[in-house]
Amino acid sequence: MTTSTLAAGFLLTDEKDASRYTLMRDGQLVSVLDYRDDGHTIALTRAFTIPTFRGHGYAGVVVEGAVADIEERGDRKVDAVCWYVSDWFQAHPEHSALLRSR
């Protein structure tokens, strides 16, 4: 499990055993990003925000944190399976080199 602190009150954790990134805010789970890692590519399969926390941009925060973590490791490409993740990459073309070419 890898944990990093983001902006005030946010904690991003890569729960490798569960194949997901979690975003906590002030100790509460607010968003999850599921993935599959085959050793070469990480398929980001589902971004989900707990319904009571929707509308605050938390899915974007968890995706941004996961992308930063994957970029920092530098040993994987990303397959944006989830529509939200795909839209996030379109809105952030500066990260497009991380995407797996098809």
NORSUL-V640822 format. One record per pair of residues at least 24 apart in sequence whose C-alpha atoms are under 7 Angstrom apart, sorted by the first residue. I is the first residue (numbers start at 1). GAP is how many residues later the second one is. D is the distance in whole Angstrom. If there is no record, write none. Layout:
i: (I/I)
gap: (GAP/GAP)
d: (D/D)
//
This chain:
i: (12/21/23/30/31/31/31/32/33/33/40/40/41/41/41/41/42/42/42/42/43/43/43/43/44/44/44/44/45/45/46/47/47)
gap: (53/45/39/28/27/28/31/30/29/30/36/37/35/36/37/38/34/35/36/37/35/36/37/38/35/36/37/38/36/37/36/35/37)
d: (7/7/6/7/6/6/7/7/7/7/5/7/5/5/6/7/6/6/5/6/6/4/6/6/6/5/6/6/5/5/5/7/7)
//
